[in-house]
Amino acid sequence: MPVWTVYSRADCSLCERLLEELADLLGPAAAADVQVVDIAGQAELERRYGARIPVLTADGEFVCVYRLDTERVRALL
């Protein structure tokens, strides 16, 4: 199972939605291991992602941005 990371920001409704959909897809045990990184106040991450959040990565590799790409996630499971 890949290490899933969601780059997000506080009060981001798109981020919350992506996390909910990802949890539904992965199941409760795997969803508990998803790393959520708040980019606010982290200069390098803000420069890299800016307003382009949420971003989902698997083992550090880009998976999708804004909305969950369920087909891509399933292919990585």
N, C-alpha and C positions, 0 to 999 in steps of 0.2 A: 504494500500500500504506500503510495507516495506521501510525502510530507506536504500538506496543503497549507498555503499561506494566503490570507486575504489582506491586502493593503487597503485601509479605509480611513475614515475621518469621523469624528463624533457627530451625531445628529445627521447622518447621511442615510436617507431612506432607501436609496439604491443599494447601499452597503448592507443594510438590515435585510432587505429582500433577498439579495444574493446569498447571504449567510443562511437564511431560512430555507431557501431552495436547495442549497448545498447540503444542509443537515438532513433534509428529507431524502435526498439522493444517497448520501453516505450511510445513513442510519445513525442512531444515537451514540454508539461506542466510538465510531470513527469521527463523528462530528465533534465530539468532545476534545479531540486532538488537533483540530484545525487551529492554526496560529493566526491571530488577528493582530495586525500591526497598525497602530494609529500613526499616520504620517505627520500629523500636526507637530510642529516644533522640531522636526528632524530635517535639516536643510537638504541633505542629499536625497532623501525620499520625496520631499516636496518638489525638488528640482526635477526628479525623474518622473513623478506621477502627476504633480500639480492638481488640476481639477479632474484628471482622468482616473477617477476611482469609482467603484471598487475595481481592484485588479486581483485576479486569482492566479496563483502560481502553484505548480506541483514540482517538488524537488528543485525549486529555484527557477524553473522554466515557465515562461508565460503560457497561460491557458486561455484566459478571456478577460474582457474589460466591460464594465457597465452591467451586463446581464450574463447570467450563467449559461454557458454553452454545455447543455446536458450531454449531448453526443460526444463532445470532446472529453468531458469528465468520465463518462462511461468507458470510453476507449482506454483511459489511463488506469481504470480500476483493475 
